[in-house]
Amino acid sequence: MLVIPAIDLLDGVCVRLKQGRFDEVTVYSKYPEEVAMSFEQDGAELIHIVDLNGALRGEPGNLRTIEKIINSINIPVEVGGGIRDFNKAMSYVNLGVRRIVIGTKGCESPEYFEEMCKKIKGDVIAGIDAKNGKVAIKGWVDVTDWDAKSLAVELQKRGAKEVIYTDISKDGMRTGPNLDATVELAKSLSIPVIASGGISTEEDIISILPYEQYGVKGVIVGRAIYEGTVNLKSTIKKLKELSY
């Protein structure tokens, strides 16, 4: 199972939000490329990047910073946040981003999501963020009528290679992941699911390992790494040992 460290970018710096609220911002580093390098040194095989400016405005807001990150490491990155058309997706692909995470557009237009899956070179990932089971879009500002499982099934049909599922009520709270909802979602799909939101300790991550058999193939971890309650290097090592 992959442990995927997260870098959330706002105005070029590394931050974390609490439950997606832009009035609850904590700045962790002014040099995100150095954060990415430390993640790679600790054994990460993939880094998850969110362009928070893009999520709010629907326009890439941290391209230069993301380019610096890519040029500083040898492992792949995936990027999400405000990627709502093919040209915006390609602006990241052209930088060297290998995995594009589509959230809002997949919910608003599954048909367009399908077209993007066909056109984009690389993996297109469905980012599904839910409040009380309902999908939230546009930087978690708008809650839709879609329930998370139905949207995931639809976007799988449209060509999604993977689903990143975030329970917004858990995000940044360090209260543990919503395992029941994550596993239920994974059981309804044949593509992998990545869990996100609420990770507080190494034990939270290890608790997900038994559900890999149902398709939960990884976990995104943010605040817990920055605040030292999860040691990325030792957690990756322990997961490898437990997987043998």
BADOVEX-283608 format. One record per residue: residue number from 1; x, y, z of N, C-alpha, C in turn; residue in three letters. Coordinates in steps of 0.05 Angstrom, whole numbers, always signed. Layout:
BEGIN
NODE:nr:nX:nY:nZ:caX:caY:caZ:cX:cY:cZ:rest
NODE:NUM:X:Y:Z:X:Y:Z:X:Y:Z:ALA
...
This chain:
BEGIN
NODE:nr:nX:nY:nZ:caX:caY:caZ:cX:cY:cZ:rest
NODE:1:+17:-24:+0:+0:+0:+0:+18:+25:+0:MET
NODE:2:+10:+44:-17:+26:+68:-19:+18:+88:+3:LEU
NODE:3:+38:+101:+15:+34:+125:+31:+42:+149:+14:VAL
NODE:4:+23:+166:+8:+27:+188:-10:+27:+214:+5:ILE
NODE:5:+50:+227:+9:+50:+252:+23:+38:+274:+5:PRO
NODE:6:+25:+293:+18:+11:+315:+4:+25:+342:+8:ALA
NODE:7:+25:+357:-14:+34:+384:-14:+12:+402:-24:ILE
NODE:8:+0:+418:-7:-21:+436:-15:-9:+464:-19:ASP
NODE:9:-12:+475:-43:+0:+500:-50:-20:+523:-50:LEU
NODE:10:-13:+544:-36:-29:+569:-36:-9:+592:-39:LEU
NODE:11:-11:+607:-62:+6:+629:-67:+36:+621:-65:ASP
NODE:12:+42:+597:-75:+69:+588:-77:+82:+577:-52:GLY
NODE:13:+67:+575:-30:+78:+563:-6:+62:+538:+2:VAL
NODE:14:+74:+522:+19:+63:+497:+28:+45:+502:+52:CYS
NODE:15:+19:+495:+50:+1:+501:+72:-17:+476:+76:VAL
NODE:16:-33:+477:+98:-54:+458:+102:-79:+473:+111:ARG
NODE:17:-102:+465:+102:-127:+476:+110:-141:+457:+130:LEU
NODE:18:-159:+467:+145:-175:+450:+163:-203:+448:+151:LYS
NODE:19:-211:+423:+144:-237:+418:+132:-241:+435:+107:GLN
NODE:20:-220:+441:+93:-222:+456:+68:-228:+486:+71:GLY
NODE:21:-226:+497:+96:-233:+525:+100:-209:+543:+96:ARG
NODE:22:-212:+562:+78:-190:+580:+72:-185:+601:+94:PHE
NODE:23:-203:+602:+114:-197:+619:+137:-184:+603:+159:ASP
NODE:24:-176:+578:+153:-162:+560:+173:-137:+550:+159:GLU
NODE:25:-118:+568:+153:-94:+562:+138:-70:+561:+157:VAL
NODE:26:-54:+540:+154:-28:+538:+168:-6:+536:+148:THR
NODE:27:+13:+554:+149:+36:+553:+130:+58:+536:+142:VAL
NODE:28:+67:+516:+126:+88:+498:+136:+115:+503:+124:TYR
NODE:29:+116:+513:+99:+141:+518:+87:+138:+538:+64:SER
NODE:30:+158:+555:+61:+159:+573:+38:+174:+561:+15:LYS
NODE:31:+184:+537:+19:+200:+524:-2:+189:+495:-7:TYR
NODE:32:+167:+494:-22:+154:+467:-27:+173:+447:-40:PRO
NODE:33:+191:+456:-57:+209:+438:-70:+227:+423:-50:GLU
NODE:34:+234:+437:-29:+250:+424:-8:+234:+403:+8:GLU
NODE:35:+208:+410:+12:+190:+390:+24:+188:+365:+7:VAL
NODE:36:+185:+369:-19:+183:+346:-37:+209:+329:-37:ALA
NODE:37:+231:+342:-36:+257:+328:-35:+259:+311:-10:MET
NODE:38:+249:+322:+13:+250:+307:+38:+232:+283:+36:SER
NODE:39:+209:+286:+23:+190:+263:+20:+203:+241:+4:PHE
NODE:40:+217:+248:-18:+230:+228:-34:+252:+214:-18:GLU
NODE:41:+267:+229:-3:+289:+217:+13:+278:+198:+34:GLN
NODE:42:+253:+203:+43:+241:+185:+63:+228:+161:+51:ASP
NODE:43:+228:+158:+25:+218:+134:+12:+192:+137:-3:GLY
NODE:44:+181:+161:-5:+156:+164:-20:+160:+157:-49:ALA
NODE:45:+140:+144:-61:+141:+136:-89:+124:+154:-107:GLU
NODE:46:+108:+171:-94:+90:+189:-108:+83:+212:-89:LEU
NODE:47:+80:+236:-101:+72:+260:-85:+47:+271:-96:ILE
NODE:48:+28:+277:-78:+2:+288:-85:+3:+319:-80:HIS
NODE:49:-2:+334:-102:-1:+363:-100:-29:+374:-106:ILE
NODE:50:-37:+393:-89:-63:+407:-94:-57:+437:-98:VAL
NODE:51:-66:+447:-120:-64:+476:-126:-90:+489:-115:ASP
NODE:52:-87:+500:-91:-111:+511:-77:-121:+536:-91:LEU
NODE:53:-102:+552:-103:-111:+575:-118:-128:+566:-142:ASN
NODE:54:-119:+544:-155:-133:+533:-177:-161:+523:-169:GLY
NODE:55:-162:+510:-146:-187:+499:-137:-208:+521:-133:ALA
NODE:56:-199:+544:-124:-217:+567:-120:-225:+581:-145:LEU
NODE:57:-205:+585:-163:-209:+602:-186:-215:+587:-212:ARG
NODE:58:-208:+561:-212:-210:+546:-237:-188:+552:-257:GLY
NODE:59:-167:+564:-248:-143:+570:-264:-118:+562:-249:GLU
NODE:60:-99:+549:-263:-74:+542:-249:-62:+566:-236:PRO
NODE:61:-54:+563:-210:-44:+585:-196:-16:+581:-185:GLY
NODE:62:-4:+557:-189:+22:+551:-178:+40:+536:-197:ASN
NODE:63:+38:+543:-223:+53:+528:-243:+83:+529:-239:LEU
NODE:64:+93:+552:-233:+122:+555:-229:+132:+539:-205:ARG
NODE:65:+116:+539:-184:+124:+524:-160:+123:+494:-166:THR
NODE:66:+102:+485:-180:+100:+457:-187:+124:+448:-205:ILE
NODE:67:+131:+466:-224:+154:+460:-241:+179:+457:-224:GLU
NODE:68:+183:+474:-205:+206:+472:-187:+207:+445:-172:LYS
NODE:69:+183:+437:-163:+181:+411:-149:+189:+388:-167:ILE
NODE:70:+177:+388:-191:+183:+366:-210:+213:+365:-217:ILE
NODE:71:+225:+388:-220:+253:+389:-227:+272:+382:-204:ASN
NODE:72:+261:+381:-180:+277:+375:-156:+277:+346:-148:SER
NODE:73:+259:+330:-159:+256:+302:-151:+255:+283:-175:ILE
NODE:74:+257:+257:-169:+257:+237:-190:+232:+220:-189:ASN
NODE:75:+215:+223:-169:+190:+208:-167:+167:+223:-180:ILE
NODE:76:+146:+210:-189:+124:+224:-202:+107:+240:-183:PRO
NODE:77:+93:+260:-194:+74:+275:-178:+46:+273:-192:VAL
NODE:78:+26:+276:-176:-1:+279:-186:-11:+306:-177:GLU
NODE:79:-27:+320:-194:-36:+347:-187:-66:+349:-191:VAL
NODE:80:-79:+362:-172:-107:+368:-174:-112:+397:-165:GLY
NODE:81:-136:+406:-170:-143:+433:-161:-149:+452:-184:GLY
NODE:82:-175:+454:-191:-183:+473:-212:-178:+464:-241:GLY
NODE:83:-173:+438:-245:-167:+429:-273:-194:+422:-285:ILE
NODE:84:-205:+441:-299:-233:+438:-309:-236:+438:-339:ARG
NODE:85:-213:+438:-354:-214:+433:-382:-188:+422:-392:ASP
NODE:86:-188:+413:-417:-165:+399:-428:-140:+416:-428:PHE
NODE:87:-143:+442:-436:-119:+459:-438:-106:+463:-411:ASN
NODE:88:-122:+466:-390:-111:+469:-363:-96:+443:-355:LYS
NODE:89:-108:+420:-362:-95:+395:-356:-68:+393:-370:ALA
NODE:90:-68:+401:-395:-43:+399:-410:-22:+418:-400:MET
NODE:91:-30:+440:-387:-9:+458:-376:+7:+444:-355:SER
NODE:92:-6:+425:-341:+9:+409:-321:+24:+386:-334:TYR
NODE:93:+11:+373:-353:+24:+351:-367:+50:+360:-380:VAL
NODE:94:+49:+384:-392:+73:+394:-405:+96:+401:-386:ASN
NODE:95:+89:+404:-361:+110:+408:-340:+123:+382:-332:LEU
NODE:96:+109:+359:-338:+119:+333:-330:+102:+319:-309:GLY
NODE:97:+78:+330:-304:+59:+317:-285:+48:+292:-299:VAL
NODE:98:+50:+269:-285:+42:+244:-297:+13:+236:-291:ARG
NODE:99:+2:+247:-270:-25:+239:-262:-41:+264:-256:ARG
NODE:100:-64:+267:-270:-81:+290:-267:-106:+283:-252:ILE
NODE:101:-111:+298:-231:-134:+293:-214:-157:+313:-221:VAL
NODE:102:-179:+302:-230:-202:+318:-238:-224:+315:-217:ILE
NODE:103:-233:+337:-206:-254:+336:-186:-280:+349:-196:GLY
NODE:104:-281:+375:-196:-305:+390:-203:-316:+383:-230:THR
NODE:105:-299:+382:-251:-308:+377:-278:-320:+349:-281:LYS
NODE:106:-309:+330:-267:-320:+303:-269:-348:+302:-258:GLY
NODE:107:-354:+318:-238:-380:+319:-226:-400:+334:-243:CYS
NODE:108:-391:+357:-254:-408:+374:-270:-414:+362:-298:GLU
NODE:109:-394:+348:-309:-398:+337:-336:-382:+311:-339:SER
NODE:110:-393:+288:-332:-380:+262:-336:-372:+258:-366:PRO
NODE:111:-388:+269:-384:-382:+266:-412:-355:+280:-419:GLU
NODE:112:-351:+304:-409:-326:+318:-414:-303:+304:-400:TYR
NODE:113:-308:+294:-376:-288:+278:-362:-278:+255:-380:PHE
NODE:114:-297:+242:-393:-290:+220:-411:-272:+229:-434:GLU
NODE:115:-279:+252:-445:-263:+263:-467:-234:+269:-457:GLU
NODE:116:-232:+280:-433:-206:+285:-422:-190:+260:-418:MET
NODE:117:-203:+239:-409:-190:+213:-405:-178:+203:-432:CYS
NODE:118:-193:+207:-453:-184:+198:-480:-161:+215:-490:LYS
NODE:119:-160:+241:-484:-141:+259:-497:-115:+262:-481:LYS
NODE:120:-117:+260:-455:-94:+266:-438:-74:+243:-437:ILE
NODE:121:-49:+249:-442:-28:+229:-441:-20:+226:-411:LYS
NODE:122:-26:+203:-400:-21:+198:-372:-47:+190:-359:GLY
NODE:123:-46:+186:-333:-69:+176:-318:-87:+199:-310:ASP
NODE:124:-113:+195:-313:-133:+214:-303:-147:+202:-279:VAL
NODE:125:-145:+216:-257:-155:+206:-231:-180:+222:-224:ILE
NODE:126:-200:+208:-214:-225:+222:-205:-221:+230:-176:ALA
NODE:127:-222:+255:-170:-221:+265:-143:-249:+269:-133:GLY
NODE:128:-257:+253:-113:-284:+255:-103:-283:+262:-73:ILE
NODE:129:-293:+286:-67:-293:+297:-40:-322:+299:-31:ASP
NODE:130:-327:+288:-7:-354:+286:+2:-359:+298:+30:ALA
NODE:131:-382:+311:+33:-392:+320:+59:-418:+305:+64:LYS
NODE:132:-417:+289:+85:-440:+273:+92:-450:+256:+69:ASN
NODE:133:-430:+246:+54:-436:+228:+31:-442:+242:+5:GLY
NODE:134:-446:+268:+5:-452:+283:-19:-427:+297:-30:LYS
NODE:135:-424:+296:-56:-399:+307:-69:-399:+337:-67:VAL
NODE:136:-375:+348:-59:-371:+377:-57:-350:+384:-79:ALA
NODE:137:-355:+407:-91:-338:+416:-113:-329:+445:-109:ILE
NODE:138:-312:+455:-128:-303:+483:-129:-290:+490:-102:LYS
NODE:139:-269:+474:-96:-255:+480:-71:-272:+474:-46:GLY
NODE:140:-291:+454:-50:-308:+445:-28:-329:+466:-20:TRP
NODE:141:-332:+486:-37:-351:+508:-31:-380:+499:-36:VAL
NODE:142:-384:+485:-58:-411:+477:-67:-416:+447:-62:ASP
NODE:143:-438:+440:-48:-445:+412:-44:-467:+405:-64:VAL
NODE:144:-463:+383:-79:-481:+375:-101:-500:+354:-92:THR
NODE:145:-517:+345:-110:-536:+323:-105:-524:+296:-110:ASP
NODE:146:-500:+295:-122:-487:+269:-127:-479:+256:-101:TRP
NODE:147:-485:+230:-98:-472:+216:-75:-446:+204:-86:ASP
NODE:148:-427:+201:-67:-399:+195:-75:-398:+168:-90:ALA
NODE:149:-412:+148:-81:-410:+122:-94:-420:+123:-123:LYS
NODE:150:-443:+135:-127:-455:+137:-154:-436:+151:-173:SER
NODE:151:-424:+174:-164:-406:+188:-181:-381:+172:-187:LEU
NODE:152:-371:+158:-168:-347:+141:-172:-352:+120:-193:ALA
NODE:153:-375:+107:-191:-382:+86:-211:-385:+98:-239:VAL
NODE:154:-397:+121:-240:-400:+135:-266:-373:+142:-278:GLU
NODE:155:-355:+153:-262:-330:+162:-273:-311:+139:-279:LEU
NODE:156:-315:+116:-265:-301:+92:-273:-309:+84:-301:GLN
NODE:157:-335:+85:-307:-344:+78:-334:-333:+97:-355:LYS
NODE:158:-328:+122:-347:-318:+142:-365:-288:+142:-370:ARG
NODE:159:-274:+125:-354:-246:+122:-360:-226:+129:-337:GLY
NODE:160:-237:+135:-314:-219:+141:-291:-201:+117:-285:ALA
NODE:161:-176:+122:-280:-157:+101:-273:-157:+95:-243:LYS
NODE:162:-167:+114:-227:-166:+111:-198:-185:+132:-186:GLU
NODE:163:-192:+128:-161:-208:+148:-147:-194:+156:-121:VAL
NODE:164:-191:+182:-117:-182:+192:-91:-207:+201:-76:ILE
NODE:165:-212:+188:-53:-236:+195:-38:-229:+209:-13:TYR
NODE:166:-240:+233:-9:-235:+249:+14:-261:+254:+29:THR
NODE:167:-261:+247:+55:-283:+255:+72:-276:+282:+84:ASP
NODE:168:-290:+303:+75:-282:+330:+83:-284:+335:+113:ILE
NODE:169:-303:+322:+125:-306:+326:+154:-282:+316:+170:SER
NODE:170:-266:+298:+157:-242:+287:+170:-217:+302:+163:LYS
NODE:171:-218:+317:+140:-194:+329:+129:-181:+349:+149:ASP
NODE:172:-156:+345:+154:-141:+363:+172:-148:+361:+201:GLY
NODE:173:-166:+343:+208:-175:+341:+236:-159:+321:+252:MET
NODE:174:-145:+303:+238:-129:+282:+251:-145:+265:+271:ARG
NODE:175:-169:+258:+262:-186:+241:+279:-189:+213:+268:THR
NODE:176:-173:+206:+248:-175:+180:+235:-192:+181:+210:GLY
NODE:177:-186:+164:+191:-201:+164:+166:-229:+152:+169:PRO
NODE:178:-246:+159:+150:-273:+147:+149:-271:+120:+134:ASN
NODE:179:-263:+100:+148:-257:+74:+136:-282:+61:+124:LEU
NODE:180:-305:+63:+138:-329:+50:+129:-337:+61:+101:ASP
NODE:181:-337:+87:+98:-345:+99:+72:-324:+92:+51:ALA
NODE:182:-299:+93:+58:-278:+88:+38:-279:+59:+28:THR
NODE:183:-282:+40:+46:-283:+12:+39:-309:+6:+23:VAL
NODE:184:-331:+18:+31:-356:+14:+16:-353:+24:-13:GLU
NODE:185:-340:+47:-16:-335:+57:-43:-317:+38:-59:LEU
NODE:186:-296:+29:-46:-277:+11:-60:-290:-14:-69:ALA
NODE:187:-308:-25:-53:-322:-50:-60:-340:-47:-84:LYS
NODE:188:-349:-22:-90:-367:-17:-112:-352:-13:-139:SER
NODE:189:-325:-13:-138:-308:-6:-161:-289:-29:-167:LEU
NODE:190:-279:-28:-192:-257:-47:-200:-231:-32:-203:SER
NODE:191:-231:-6:-200:-206:+10:-201:-198:+16:-172:ILE
NODE:192:-172:+22:-168:-162:+28:-141:-174:+53:-129:PRO
NODE:193:-176:+53:-102:-185:+76:-87:-162:+85:-68:VAL
NODE:194:-158:+111:-67:-138:+122:-49:-154:+137:-27:ILE
NODE:195:-148:+131:-2:-162:+143:+20:-148:+170:+27:ALA
NODE:196:-164:+189:+35:-153:+215:+42:-170:+228:+64:SER
NODE:197:-157:+242:+82:-171:+257:+103:-171:+243:+130:GLY
NODE:198:-161:+257:+150:-164:+248:+178:-141:+232:+189:GLY
NODE:199:-120:+226:+173:-98:+210:+183:-83:+225:+205:ILE
NODE:200:-80:+212:+228:-67:+225:+251:-42:+211:+260:SER
NODE:201:-42:+184:+257:-19:+168:+268:-12:+146:+248:THR
NODE:202:+11:+134:+254:+19:+111:+238:-1:+89:+240:GLU
NODE:203:-13:+86:+264:-34:+65:+268:-58:+69:+250:GLU
NODE:204:-65:+95:+245:-87:+100:+226:-81:+89:+198:ASP
NODE:205:-56:+92:+190:-48:+83:+164:-48:+52:+163:ILE
NODE:206:-36:+40:+183:-34:+11:+185:-62:-2:+186:ILE
NODE:207:-81:+13:+198:-108:+2:+200:-122:-1:+173:SER
NODE:208:-111:+13:+153:-123:+11:+126:-112:-13:+111:ILE
NODE:209:-89:-23:+119:-76:-44:+104:-94:-69:+99:LEU
NODE:210:-110:-78:+118:-126:-102:+112:-147:-97:+90:PRO
NODE:211:-153:-72:+84:-173:-67:+64:-161:-64:+36:TYR
NODE:212:-135:-68:+34:-123:-68:+7:-135:-89:-11:GLU
NODE:213:-144:-111:+2:-156:-133:-14:-182:-124:-27:GLN
NODE:214:-195:-103:-17:-220:-93:-29:-215:-70:-49:TYR
NODE:215:-189:-62:-52:-183:-42:-72:-173:-15:-61:GLY
NODE:216:-170:-14:-34:-159:+11:-22:-129:+8:-24:VAL
NODE:217:-117:+21:-44:-89:+16:-51:-69:+36:-39:LYS
NODE:218:-79:+57:-26:-61:+77:-16:-75:+97:+2:GLY
NODE:219:-59:+114:+14:-70:+135:+32:-54:+161:+28:VAL
NODE:220:-68:+183:+27:-55:+209:+25:-53:+220:+54:ILE
NODE:221:-29:+230:+60:-24:+240:+87:-13:+268:+85:VAL
NODE:222:-24:+287:+100:-14:+314:+99:-6:+325:+127:GLY
NODE:223:-24:+337:+141:-18:+351:+166:-3:+333:+186:ARG
NODE:224:-10:+307:+187:+3:+290:+207:+33:+288:+202:ALA
NODE:225:+41:+289:+177:+70:+288:+171:+83:+315:+180:ILE
NODE:226:+70:+337:+173:+81:+363:+179:+83:+368:+209:TYR
NODE:227:+64:+357:+224:+64:+363:+253:+77:+340:+269:GLU
NODE:228:+88:+320:+254:+105:+301:+268:+91:+277:+281:GLY
NODE:229:+65:+274:+276:+51:+251:+289:+53:+226:+271:THR
NODE:230:+62:+230:+246:+68:+208:+228:+97:+212:+218:VAL
NODE:231:+114:+192:+222:+141:+193:+211:+140:+178:+184:ASN
NODE:232:+142:+193:+162:+138:+181:+136:+157:+158:+131:LEU
NODE:233:+183:+162:+137:+203:+141:+131:+197:+115:+146:LYS
NODE:234:+192:+117:+172:+187:+93:+188:+161:+79:+181:SER
NODE:235:+141:+96:+173:+115:+84:+166:+117:+69:+140:THR
NODE:236:+131:+80:+120:+134:+66:+95:+149:+40:+100:ILE
NODE:237:+170:+41:+116:+186:+16:+122:+168:-5:+135:LYS
NODE:238:+152:+3:+155:+135:-16:+169:+114:-28:+151:LYS
NODE:239:+102:-12:+133:+83:-23:+115:+95:-44:+96:LEU
NODE:240:+119:-39:+87:+132:-58:+70:+137:-84:+85:LYS
NODE:241:+145:-82:+110:+150:-106:+127:+124:-122:+131:GLU
NODE:242:+102:-107:+136:+77:-121:+141:+65:-133:+115:LEU
NODE:243:+73:-123:+92:+62:-133:+67:+76:-158:+58:SER
NODE:244:+99:-165:+70:+114:-189:+61:+101:-214:+73:TYR
